[in-house]
Amino acid sequence: LAQSVRRFVAREIAPHAEQWDADGIVSREVWRAAGQQGLLGWFVAEEYGGSGFGIAELVVVTEELGRAVAPGPFLPTVVASAILTHADDETRARWLRSLVDGTVTAGVAVVPGLTEAGGAVSGQVDAVLGAPLADLLVLIGDDDVLVVESSDSGVEVGAHADLDPTRLSARVSLSSAAAVRL
């Protein structure tokens, strides 16, 4: 597994990493390629497109991507997938397969103090890991986990200066954005 990830990094990431760092973005195509290779769903059940393995395999993938200082939304996407594996059947069916196949990426944050009512959320999140590239935001609040699509009209993803250009984050403003409570 480790050798397979190293080959993927050498072929798909290493030739472009410097430019991606400079541009502050990672190619969507390489993310889909990571999904096709199975790198994003080791611990997700096979019925949702994953491999059905466990954390040990995920650790190997994480270690190899970390060794290469591979840029991209790997960490927030797999964290979001891990959280969503505990959601109801409808929510898992809605998002897990797309996270696993790389067509959707996620941002995550621990956010106290969001206001959520009637399926809508409002508030300011100062740093959402992966937000500049995210299609889906998983926000861990005081007592709830909320899932918000970043394309919602009530979501604004702003700029955020990162110390580590390989782990992009952003400020997110939510104004009555549609949210699913897990």
Secondary structure as a PSIPRED ss2 file (coil, helix, strand):
# PSIPRED VFORMAT (PSIPRED V4.0)

   1 L C   1.000  0.000  0.000
   2 A H   0.000  1.000  0.000
   3 Q H   0.000  1.000  0.000
   4 S H   0.000  1.000  0.000
   5 V H   0.000  1.000  0.000
   6 R H   0.000  1.000  0.000
   7 R H   0.000  1.000  0.000
   8 F H   0.000  1.000  0.000
   9 V H   0.000  1.000  0.000
  10 A H   0.000  1.000  0.000
  11 R H   0.000  1.000  0.000
  12 E H   0.000  1.000  0.000
  13 I H   0.000  1.000  0.000
  14 A C   1.000  0.000  0.000
  15 P C   1.000  0.000  0.000
  16 H C   1.000  0.000  0.000
  17 A H   0.000  1.000  0.000
  18 E H   0.000  1.000  0.000
  19 Q H   0.000  1.000  0.000
  20 W H   0.000  1.000  0.000
  21 D H   0.000  1.000  0.000
  22 A H   0.000  1.000  0.000
  23 D H   0.000  1.000  0.000
  24 G C   1.000  0.000  0.000
  25 I C   1.000  0.000  0.000
  26 V C   1.000  0.000  0.000
  27 S C   1.000  0.000  0.000
  28 R H   0.000  1.000  0.000
  29 E H   0.000  1.000  0.000
  30 V H   0.000  1.000  0.000
  31 W H   0.000  1.000  0.000
  32 R H   0.000  1.000  0.000
  33 A H   0.000  1.000  0.000
  34 A H   0.000  1.000  0.000
  35 G H   0.000  1.000  0.000
  36 Q H   0.000  1.000  0.000
  37 Q C   1.000  0.000  0.000
  38 G C   1.000  0.000  0.000
  39 L C   1.000  0.000  0.000
  40 L C   1.000  0.000  0.000
  41 G C   1.000  0.000  0.000
  42 W C   1.000  0.000  0.000
  43 F C   1.000  0.000  0.000
  44 V C   1.000  0.000  0.000
  45 A C   1.000  0.000  0.000
  46 E H   0.000  1.000  0.000
  47 E H   0.000  1.000  0.000
  48 Y H   0.000  1.000  0.000
  49 G C   1.000  0.000  0.000
  50 G C   1.000  0.000  0.000
  51 S C   1.000  0.000  0.000
  52 G C   1.000  0.000  0.000
  53 F C   1.000  0.000  0.000
  54 G C   1.000  0.000  0.000
  55 I H   0.000  1.000  0.000
  56 A H   0.000  1.000  0.000
  57 E H   0.000  1.000  0.000
  58 L H   0.000  1.000  0.000
  59 V H   0.000  1.000  0.000
  60 V H   0.000  1.000  0.000
  61 V H   0.000  1.000  0.000
  62 T H   0.000  1.000  0.000
  63 E H   0.000  1.000  0.000
  64 E H   0.000  1.000  0.000
  65 L H   0.000  1.000  0.000
  66 G H   0.000  1.000  0.000
  67 R H   0.000  1.000  0.000
  68 A C   1.000  0.000  0.000
  69 V C   1.000  0.000  0.000
  70 A C   1.000  0.000  0.000
  71 P C   1.000  0.000  0.000
  72 G C   1.000  0.000  0.000
  73 P C   1.000  0.000  0.000
  74 F H   0.000  1.000  0.000
  75 L H   0.000  1.000  0.000
  76 P H   0.000  1.000  0.000
  77 T H   0.000  1.000  0.000
  78 V H   0.000  1.000  0.000
  79 V H   0.000  1.000  0.000
  80 A H   0.000  1.000  0.000
  81 S H   0.000  1.000  0.000
  82 A H   0.000  1.000  0.000
  83 I H   0.000  1.000  0.000
  84 L H   0.000  1.000  0.000
  85 T C   1.000  0.000  0.000
  86 H C   1.000  0.000  0.000
  87 A C   1.000  0.000  0.000
  88 D C   1.000  0.000  0.000
  89 D H   0.000  1.000  0.000
  90 E H   0.000  1.000  0.000
  91 T H   0.000  1.000  0.000
  92 R H   0.000  1.000  0.000
  93 A H   0.000  1.000  0.000
  94 R H   0.000  1.000  0.000
  95 W H   0.000  1.000  0.000
  96 L H   0.000  1.000  0.000
  97 R H   0.000  1.000  0.000
  98 S H   0.000  1.000  0.000
  99 L H   0.000  1.000  0.000
 100 V H   0.000  1.000  0.000
 101 D H   0.000  1.000  0.000
 102 G C   1.000  0.000  0.000
 103 T C   1.000  0.000  0.000
 104 V C   1.000  0.000  0.000
 105 T C   1.000  0.000  0.000
 106 A E   0.000  0.000  1.000
 107 G E   0.000  0.000  1.000
 108 V E   0.000  0.000  1.000
 109 A E   0.000  0.000  1.000
 110 V E   0.000  0.000  1.000
 111 V C   1.000  0.000  0.000
 112 P C   1.000  0.000  0.000
 113 G C   1.000  0.000  0.000
 114 L C   1.000  0.000  0.000
 115 T E   0.000  0.000  1.000
 116 E E   0.000  0.000  1.000
 117 A E   0.000  0.000  1.000
 118 G C   1.000  0.000  0.000
 119 G C   1.000  0.000  0.000
 120 A E   0.000  0.000  1.000
 121 V E   0.000  0.000  1.000
 122 S E   0.000  0.000  1.000
 123 G E   0.000  0.000  1.000
 124 Q E   0.000  0.000  1.000
 125 V E   0.000  0.000  1.000
 126 D E   0.000  0.000  1.000
 127 A E   0.000  0.000  1.000
 128 V E   0.000  0.000  1.000
 129 L E   0.000  0.000  1.000
 130 G C   1.000  0.000  0.000
 131 A H   0.000  1.000  0.000
 132 P H   0.000  1.000  0.000
 133 L H   0.000  1.000  0.000
 134 A C   1.000  0.000  0.000
 135 D C   1.000  0.000  0.000
 136 L E   0.000  0.000  1.000
 137 L E   0.000  0.000  1.000
 138 V E   0.000  0.000  1.000
 139 L E   0.000  0.000  1.000
 140 I E   0.000  0.000  1.000
 141 G C   1.000  0.000  0.000
 142 D C   1.000  0.000  0.000
 143 D C   1.000  0.000  0.000
 144 D C   1.000  0.000  0.000
 145 V E   0.000  0.000  1.000
 146 L E   0.000  0.000  1.000
 147 V E   0.000  0.000  1.000
 148 V E   0.000  0.000  1.000
 149 E E   0.000  0.000  1.000
 150 S C   1.000  0.000  0.000
 151 S C   1.000  0.000  0.000
 152 D C   1.000  0.000  0.000
 153 S C   1.000  0.000  0.000
 154 G C   1.000  0.000  0.000
 155 V E   0.000  0.000  1.000
 156 E E   0.000  0.000  1.000
 157 V E   0.000  0.000  1.000
 158 G C   1.000  0.000  0.000
 159 A C   1.000  0.000  0.000
 160 H C   1.000  0.000  0.000
 161 A C   1.000  0.000  0.000
 162 D C   1.000  0.000  0.000
 163 L C   1.000  0.000  0.000
 164 D C   1.000  0.000  0.000
 165 P C   1.000  0.000  0.000
 166 T C   1.000  0.000  0.000
 167 R C   1.000  0.000  0.000
 168 L C   1.000  0.000  0.000
 169 S E   0.000  0.000  1.000
 170 A E   0.000  0.000  1.000
 171 R E   0.000  0.000  1.000
 172 V E   0.000  0.000  1.000
 173 S E   0.000  0.000  1.000
 174 L E   0.000  0.000  1.000
 175 S E   0.000  0.000  1.000
 176 S E   0.000  0.000  1.000
 177 A E   0.000  0.000  1.000
 178 A E   0.000  0.000  1.000
 179 A C   1.000  0.000  0.000
 180 V E   0.000  0.000  1.000
 181 R E   0.000  0.000  1.000
 182 L C   1.000  0.000  0.000
